[in-house]
Amino acid sequence: MGSRDNNFWHNCCSDNILCGYFMNAQVLRAMTIQVYQSSKIGELMRYTEITLDQMKSLLISGWSEVTGSSATREYVYEKVINEFPKIVIKVYTSISKSCDFSRSKGDDAIRVCAVDLTNKVGWIKTVRVFRVEGWKQNLSRAISKVIFESGKRVRK
């Protein structure tokens, strides 16, 4: 759908918000269906509060809490995946240390990255995991992705 075709005088699409001057009812019906479908997707992405216990139940084997950093107000966990160079996967949980619950809706996401502690540099860019229904599966996938990408980079 171009900006100057048979159906529209003007069309813009941004963040699932559609606007335009419609010249026929068939196009209007198609656009209504598209907006309805995108709102159904939004229903699946409802904010979910996460507790520290829920996060700990997911991060069990080989994960340890990063302590000693007063710069962060959230729980951070790490897992060593390679000894030399020493590569760790870090999970920034977005769970506040003051109350053991995730921060407010929209404040921030769970982040997963890899860091080279030997050379003190970032290793794999941060992957964001939104705090929505299904966050556990999404976090597991993000961790797997970062571990896989780290492994490929170490073998080079």
N, C-alpha and C positions, 0 to 999 in steps of 0.2 A: 504494500500500500504506500505509494509515493505521496508526496505532499501536494501534487497537482495531477490527480487521475480522475476517472469518471465518478468516483464515489465521494470524494472529499474536495472541499475548497481548500482546507488546511487540516493537517493531521500532526499530532505530536504524541509521543509515547515516552513516559518517564516514570520509573518505579511503579509499574502497573496502573498508572493513571493515564487514561486515554481521553483526549479531547478532540473535537473537530466539528465541522459543520456537515451534517449528514444530508445527502441528497436523495437517498432511497431507504425504504424500510428494511430491505434485506440486509444491507450492511449494518444498520442499527441493531438488528437482531443478532448478527454474528458477533458484533462488538460486545453486546450484553452478555452473551455466552462466555466470551473470553474473560470479561471482568468477573463474572460469577465463578469461573474455574480458578482464577487467581485468588479470589477471596477464600475458596475452599482450601487452597494451599496454605494461606495465612492461618487458617484454623488449626492446621497441623503444627504450626510453629508458635505455639503458645509458650510464654516464659514459664520455666519450671524452677522453683527454688531448690537448691542443692545444699545438703548438709555435709559437714565434714565427715561424718560416719559413712554416708553414701560414697563420697569420694575415696575414702580409705578402703572401702570394700572392693573398689575397682582396682586400686593401685596397691596390690598386695605383694607380688613376687619380685623382690629385688629393688623396690622403691623405698627411698628414705626421704624424710623431710629435710629441707635445706634450712639450717638454723644459723643464727649469728648475724643475719643481715637485718638491720633495723630500717633499711630503706624501703622495704616492702611491707604493706599492711595486709597481705594475703598469704595464704599457705602456698608454698612452692615445694614440689617433689621432684626428685631426680633419680635416674637409673643409669649406671655405667654400662655402656654397650661395647666399648673398646678400650683396651689398656694403653696402647701407644700408637698414635696419639690418644690421650685420654679423652674420649668422647662421652658426653652424658646427654641423655634426653631430659629435658626439663618440662614440667607441667605447672603452669601458673594457673591456679585453680579458680581464682576470683572469689574465693571463700574468705571472708573477713576474719582476721585473728581475734577481733574484739567480740564476735558473737557466734562463730562457727557455722554461719549460714552464708550463702552466696549473696553478693551485693544486689542492690536494687535492679529492677528491670532496666535494661538499656545502659547500665553503667559500664559494663565491659564483658568480654567473652573469656572463656577458658582458652589459654594459649599453649601450644606445644611447639618446642623447638629443640635443636641440638646445638651443643656448645663444645668447642675444643678447649679443654682446660689446660692442656699442655702449652699451647700457643696463645691462650687467652683471647680467642676470637670466636665469632659466631660460626657455626658449621652448616646448619640447615635452617632456612628462614622459618619464621613463625607461621603455624597453621592455626587458624581460629576455629573454635568449636562453640557454637551458640548454645546458650542454656535453655533449650527447648525440650519438649517431649522427645525421647530417643537420644538424649545427650550421651548416655553411656555407650551406645553403639557408635555414635559419631566420634566420641573421644577415643575409643578403642581403634577405630579406623585411622584417626589422625596420628595416634602413636605408632601404629603399624607402618603408616606411610613415611613418617619421619625416620623410623628405624631402617626401613628399606632403603630410602634415599641416602642415609648415612653410610650404610653398608656398601652401597655402590661407590660412594665417594672414597671410602677407606681403601677399597680394592684397587683403585686407579693407580 
